[in-house]
Amino acid sequence: MTSEIEEDKEEILRERMKAVANEYLEKGDLYGWFDAVYRETEDDSEQIPWVDMEPNRYFIEWNETAKLEGNGRSALVVGCGLGDEAKFLDEIGFDVTAFDVSEKAIEIAKKLHADTGIKFVTADLFDPPKEWSRA
């Protein structure tokens, strides 16, 4: 019974997120809906269908084989959301910069991971900050 309730809840959340995305896409705003979703949830990560507060399991599995050790090397996390993979990389010794197009996601990530050295930045992959360019 509980799993049916959870599945129904997840479906309702997914449908709501689709509606928000469509609203922004109809206006020609390809990315605005991400920020709207994070803002609408009022910092309740359980209201965001793609958030589970854990690093991606495939990333973890890959690292079990690769055996990465940061040793102070730099890592850049693209589309970091609430920072799960960034935190993982920080924990294994990387100097991490993580970015997302959603200002609200970055705001939440900074709060969640305030005790780390992760640099969280609001940025667009297709229009990165000028200081990131080596040109």
C-alpha positions in Angstrom: 0.0 0.0 0.0 2.8 2.4 0.9 4.6 1.8 -2.3 1.4 2.7 -4.3 1.1 5.9 -2.3 4.8 6.7 -3.0 4.3 6.0 -6.7 1.2 8.2 -6.9 3.1 11.0 -5.1 6.0 10.7 -7.5 3.7 10.7 -10.5 1.9 13.8 -9.2 5.3 15.6 -8.7 6.5 14.6 -12.2 3.3 15.9 -13.8 3.7 19.2 -11.9 7.3 19.5 -13.0 6.2 18.9 -16.6 3.6 21.6 -16.4 6.2 24.1 -15.0 8.6 23.1 -17.7 6.0 23.5 -20.5 5.0 26.9 -19.1 8.6 28.2 -19.5 9.3 26.4 -22.8 6.2 28.0 -24.3 7.8 31.4 -23.5 11.0 30.3 -25.2 12.9 30.1 -21.8 14.8 26.8 -22.0 16.3 26.9 -18.5 14.0 29.1 -16.4 11.9 26.2 -15.4 14.7 24.6 -13.4 14.9 27.6 -11.1 11.1 27.7 -10.9 11.0 24.1 -9.8 13.6 24.6 -7.0 11.8 27.8 -5.9 8.4 26.2 -5.9 9.5 23.5 -3.5 10.6 25.9 -0.8 13.8 24.0 -0.1 11.9 20.7 0.3 14.1 18.4 -1.8 11.5 15.6 -1.6 9.3 17.7 -3.9 11.8 17.5 -6.7 11.5 14.2 -8.6 15.1 13.9 -9.7 16.6 14.7 -6.2 17.5 11.9 -3.9 20.3 13.6 -1.9 22.8 10.9 -3.0 25.5 10.9 -5.7 24.5 9.2 -8.9 24.9 5.4 -8.4 26.6 5.0 -11.8 29.1 7.6 -10.8 29.8 5.8 -7.6 30.1 2.4 -9.4 32.5 4.0 -11.9 34.6 5.4 -9.2 34.8 2.0 -7.5 36.6 0.8 -10.6 38.5 4.0 -11.4 39.6 4.5 -7.7 39.8 8.2 -8.1 41.8 10.2 -5.5 41.7 14.0 -5.8 44.9 14.8 -4.0 44.0 18.5 -4.4 43.4 18.3 -8.2 40.5 20.3 -9.7 37.1 18.9 -10.6 34.2 20.7 -12.3 30.7 19.4 -11.8 28.3 20.5 -14.5 24.6 20.8 -13.7 25.3 20.1 -10.0 21.8 20.6 -8.7 22.0 20.3 -5.0 25.6 19.2 -5.0 25.5 15.4 -4.4 28.3 14.5 -6.8 30.3 17.7 -5.8 30.2 16.6 -2.2 31.4 13.1 -3.1 34.3 14.5 -5.1 35.2 16.9 -2.2 35.2 13.9 0.2 37.8 12.1 -1.9 40.1 15.0 -2.1 39.2 17.1 -5.1 39.2 20.9 -5.2 35.6 21.2 -6.5 33.8 23.9 -8.4 30.2 23.0 -9.1 27.7 24.9 -11.2 24.1 24.9 -12.2 21.9 27.2 -14.2 19.5 27.4 -11.3 20.3 30.2 -8.9 18.0 28.6 -6.3 19.6 25.2 -6.6 23.0 26.8 -6.0 21.6 28.7 -3.0 20.3 25.4 -1.5 23.6 23.6 -2.3 25.6 26.3 -0.5 23.5 25.8 2.6 23.6 22.0 2.4 27.4 21.9 2.0 28.5 24.9 3.9 31.0 22.8 5.8 32.9 21.9 2.7 35.3 23.7 0.4 33.1 23.4 -2.6 32.8 26.5 -4.7 29.2 26.6 -6.0 28.5 29.0 -8.9 25.4 29.9 -10.9 26.4 29.5 -14.5 25.2 28.4 -17.9 27.2 25.7 -19.6 26.6 27.4 -23.0 27.6 30.8 -21.7 30.1 30.2 -18.9 31.7 33.0 -16.9 34.5 34.8 -18.8 37.0 34.0 -16.1 36.6 30.3 -17.0 37.9 30.9 -20.5 41.5 30.1 -21.3 41.3 32.1 -24.5 
